[in-house]
Amino acid sequence: MTEMSESAGKDGAQTFTPMEIARNDLFTVKEKLELLHQLKAQGTGITEIGAPVGFSPEEIEAAIEDVRLSAQVGESPFTHQGENRP
């Protein structure tokens, strides 16, 4: 499993960087991409929330590309402990 930083948001909830999301073994490729696209939308003000996410669009895009490349090179399409999920 990928090691995560222990940073916390202002509400005390644990936060993750875009690359930590991209390399997290607990999310499927689809889940990673959904989370990263949500972050990107929030950061560009496309969502209703529109709160600053604290990450640059380039950092988020790099994480999205990392997920796509990992999927292309044959890393498990479902990265939940190496098992395929239905």
C-alpha positions in Angstrom: 0.0 0.0 0.0 1.2 3.5 -0.8 2.3 5.6 2.2 0.2 8.7 2.7 1.2 12.0 4.3 -0.5 13.0 7.5 -1.7 16.5 6.6 -5.0 17.7 7.7 -7.4 20.2 6.3 -8.7 23.2 8.3 -11.7 21.0 9.4 -9.3 18.4 10.8 -10.0 15.9 8.0 -7.0 14.1 6.4 -6.1 15.5 3.0 -4.2 13.9 0.2 -2.1 15.4 -2.6 -3.2 14.7 -6.2 -0.2 12.3 -6.6 -1.1 10.5 -3.4 -4.5 9.9 -4.8 -3.0 8.7 -8.1 -0.8 6.2 -6.4 -3.2 5.0 -3.7 -3.7 1.2 -3.8 -7.2 1.5 -2.3 -8.8 3.2 -5.3 -9.5 1.7 -8.7 -8.3 3.6 -11.8 -11.9 4.8 -12.3 -12.2 6.1 -8.7 -8.8 7.9 -8.9 -9.7 9.6 -12.2 -13.1 10.7 -10.7 -11.5 12.1 -7.6 -8.8 13.9 -9.6 -11.3 15.4 -12.0 -13.4 16.6 -9.1 -10.4 18.3 -7.6 -9.6 19.9 -11.0 -13.1 21.2 -11.4 -13.1 22.6 -7.9 -9.8 24.3 -8.5 -11.0 25.9 -11.7 -14.3 27.1 -10.1 -16.4 24.8 -12.3 -18.3 23.3 -9.4 -20.8 24.9 -7.1 -18.4 24.6 -4.1 -15.6 26.5 -5.9 -13.5 26.5 -2.7 -9.7 26.7 -3.4 -8.2 23.2 -3.4 -4.6 24.3 -2.7 -3.2 22.4 -5.7 -2.2 23.8 -9.1 -4.0 22.6 -12.2 -0.7 21.3 -13.5 -0.2 19.2 -10.3 -3.6 17.7 -10.7 -3.1 17.1 -14.4 0.2 15.3 -13.7 -1.5 13.0 -11.3 -4.2 12.2 -13.9 -1.5 11.4 -16.4 0.2 9.2 -13.9 -3.0 7.2 -13.4 -3.5 6.9 -17.2 0.1 5.8 -17.7 -0.1 3.2 -14.9 -3.2 1.7 -16.5 -1.6 1.6 -19.9 1.6 -0.2 -18.8 -0.5 -3.0 -17.4 -0.6 -2.2 -13.7 -3.8 -3.8 -12.3 -6.8 -2.0 -13.7 -8.3 -2.4 -10.2 -5.6 -1.6 -7.7 -7.4 -2.8 -4.6 -4.8 -5.2 -3.3 -4.2 -6.5 -6.8 -7.6 -8.1 -7.1 -10.1 -7.5 -9.9 -13.4 -6.2 -8.6 -16.6 -6.7 -10.5 
